[in-house]
Amino acid sequence: MVISLKNRNFLKLLDYTPAEIQHLIDLAIELKAAKKAGCESKR
């Protein structure tokens, strides 16, 4: 399942499903690892 958060405002956690919150956390982990490794790319 593809989760799209485009054009959505992050106002409170209740606005998102648990799957969307987990997606944000996983994305943050992935981006931090890429930054640390020096291989960031535009999305």
CYANA upper distance limits for C-alpha pairs under 8 A (distance plus 0.5 A):
  3 ILE  CA     20 GLU  CA      7.23
  3 ILE  CA     23 HIS  CA      8.04
 10 PHE  CA     15 ASP  CA      8.03
 11 LEU  CA     15 ASP  CA      7.63
 12 LYS  CA     16 TYR  CA      8.35
 13 LEU  CA     21 ILE  CA      8.27
 16 TYR  CA     20 GLU  CA      6.43
 16 TYR  CA     21 ILE  CA      6.93
 17 THR  CA     21 ILE  CA      6.90
 18 PRO  CA     22 GLN  CA      6.65
 19 ALA  CA     23 HIS  CA      6.62
 20 GLU  CA     24 LEU  CA      6.82
 21 ILE  CA     25 ILE  CA      6.85
 22 GLN  CA     26 ASP  CA      6.58
 23 HIS  CA     27 LEU  CA      6.54
 24 LEU  CA     28 ALA  CA      6.65
 25 ILE  CA     29 ILE  CA      6.80
 26 ASP  CA     30 GLU  CA      6.72
 27 LEU  CA     31 LEU  CA      6.59
 28 ALA  CA     32 LYS  CA      6.57
 29 ILE  CA     33 ALA  CA      6.69
 30 GLU  CA     34 ALA  CA      6.75
 31 LEU  CA     35 LYS  CA      6.64
 31 LEU  CA     40 GLU  CA      7.80
 32 LYS  CA     36 LYS  CA      6.64
 33 ALA  CA     37 ALA  CA      6.64
 34 ALA  CA     38 GLY  CA      6.55
 34 ALA  CA     39 CYS  CA      5.75
 34 ALA  CA     40 GLU  CA      5.67
 35 LYS  CA     39 CYS  CA      6.64
 35 LYS  CA     40 GLU  CA      5.87
